[in-house]
Amino acid sequence: MEQETTPAHQAILDAVQSGRRNVAISAVAGGTKTSTIVRAASLLTGKRVLFLAFMNRITDEIRKRVPASVDVSTINSLGHRAYTRHVLDRGIVIRNVDKDKTRKIAKDLLQENDFRAEAGRIEKLVGLAKTAGMIPNNSRSLVEANEDQLAILAKHHDVFEADDDEASIIEHSLQVLAASCEKMDVIDFDDQLLLSFASN
C-alpha cells in the first residue's frame, strides 16, 4: 500500500532532495520513519547514499526496498570496514573477532583479586569509552581518554555499585583500554565503532 504523503513527509523529502542541509526525523514507533527514509533514498539518484541501521535484520529488509546504488549497512559493519582499512594500512591483519577481547586483556593485566572484583565494571567502562570515541594518548579521539573523562562516563551510565573502589576501577579500565587499542589484530564489537571515529 502506498504511504500517504503528509505535509511533514513532504517537508522531509523536499529537504533531502535539495541537499542543502542535514535532516533529523523524530517520530514515534510506527511513525513511518523507515518508509520515509526509503523514499528519500530513492530520490537521490546519481549520489552516494549510505543507509545505516542497528541490526542485520533491518538492513536485509531495507536492501530489498532501496535502489542497488544505496549502500546499506549496520553501524558495526561500517565500523569494521573502517577498522580493517586502518589496520591494513599499518600492515596488520585481523586474526579474528572476539567478543571477549576486553575481559581477556583484563585477566592478563590484573591481579586475580582485582580481576574477580572489577572485571564486569571494567568491561562495561572500556566498552562505553570505545563507543564514545575515546582513545588514550591519541589526538584523533573525540574525547581524551583519561581518569576524569572515564569518571564522568561511569557516573552517567551508573557503572559503579555502592562498595566499588571507583578509583581502582577507573585506573584499571584505562590500562585495559590502552592495551586493547594497541592489540589491533583482534577486534571486538566496540572496536568496530571506535575506529569509525578515529581511522580517518
N, C-alpha and C positions, 0 to 999 in steps of 0.2 A: 504494500500500500504506500502511495506517495506521501511523504511527510508534508504536512501543512506548513506553508511559509508564513510565519507571523512577522510583524514589523521587527521584533527582536532578532529573529533568524535572518531576515534580510539585511539588517544593520551589520550583523557579523559577516555575512557573505560579501557585502559591499566593502567592508573594511579589509578583509583578507584579499580580495581581488585587487584593490587599489595598491596594496603592497607598501603603503606609506607608514604603517605603524604596527606595533605588536597588538595582539588581541587576546584578552583573557576572558574566558567564559565561566561564569559561576551559575550553577543550576542544581536543582535537587536531583536525587536519583530518579531515573526515568524521564528526565527533562530534555531528552534528545541531544545531549552534548555530542555523543559519538556520531549520530546521524548527521548533525550539522557540520562536524569536522570532516566527515567523509565527503559531504557535498562541497565543502570549501576546497578540499584537496583536489577534487575533480575540476575545479575552476583554474587551477594553477598549471595548466598545460605548458610545457616548454621550460618549466622551472624545476630546480631541485627541491624536492619536498621530503621531509623526514617526519614520520608519524611514530611517536613513542607511546608505549603502553607499559603497564606494570607486569602483566602476566602473558605467558606464551599463548594461553587460550584466547586472549583478546587479540593478539597480533595475528593469529591464524584466521580469526573471523574477519579482521579488518582487511587483510590481504585480498580476500575474495571480493571486497567492496570498493576498492580504490584502483585507479589505473596502475598498470605494471611499472610505470616510471616512479611511483611513490615508494620510498624506502621505509618499510615497516619493521620496527624492531622493539624489543624490550629495552628498558634503560640499562639493565645489566649487560645485555648483548652489545649495545653500543659502547659501553664502558670496556667490555672485554676486547673489542676491536681496537679501541684507543690504547689499551694496555699492551696488547700484542704488538702494535706498531712501535710503541715506546720502547719495549724491551728488545725487539728485533734490531732497532737502530743501534742498540748497545751490544749487539752480538750475543744476547741471552735468548735461550729457547725455553719456553714454558713447558715444564715437565708434566704438570697436571693441575687440576682444580681440586683444592682440598678445603672443604668447609670447616675443618678443624685446625686450620693453619695457626690461628692465634693461640688456641689452647695448647698446641704442641710447642710453640715457641715459649709460652709462659712456663710450661713444665720444664723445659730445658734451662731457662734462665733463673727461676726462683727456687729458693729453699723449699723443701717438701711441705713444711708447716705453712709457709706463706701461700704456696700454691693451693693447698687444701682450703685455706680460709678465704682466699681472694680471687680464685680463678674465674668464677662466674661474673663478678663485678668487672674484672679486668677485660674479659671477653666483650662484655657489653660496652664498656667505655672505649675500648680500642675500636670497636665497630662503629660507634657513634662518631668518633673522631675522624675515621676514614670517610664516612658518608658526609661529614661536614667539610671535607677537603683539607683536613689538617695533615701536614707532613712535617716532621721535625727537621729543623735546620734547612729549610728549603724555601727559596724566595718565591716559588710558584704556588705556595699554599694560599688558599683563600683566607685562612686564619692561621697565625703561628701556633704550632703545637707546643704549648708549654704548660707548666703547672696551673697557672691562673686560668687559662682557657679550658683545660680539662676539668677544673673545679666548677666553672660556670656550666659546662656541658653536663656534668654529673648532677648538679643541682637541678638544672632544667628538666632532666629526664628521670629524676628520682632514682639514681643508681644506687645510692648508699642506704644501708639499714642502720638502725639506731646504734648498734655496738661495733660498727665498722671502724677500722683505723683508716680514715679518709686520706690522710697524707701518704701513708704507705701504698694504698691502692693507686693513688694518682702517680706517685713516683714509679711504681712497677708498671703501670699502664704506659707511661712514656717510654720506658725501656723496651717493652714488648712492641709498642707501635714503631719505634725506631728500627728494631730488629726485623719486624715484618716488612717495613718499607725497603729494607736492604735485601731481603730474600725474595727476589723477583722471579725466580724460576718456578715458584709455586704461587698460585693465585687463589684467593677466596672470593666470595661474592661481594664483600665490602671493597676489596681491591678493584673490582670491576667498576665501581662507582668512583673510587678515589682517583684513578688515572684519567677519568673523564675530565677532571678538573685540572690535572697537572701535566698532561702529556703534550700539550701544545707549546 
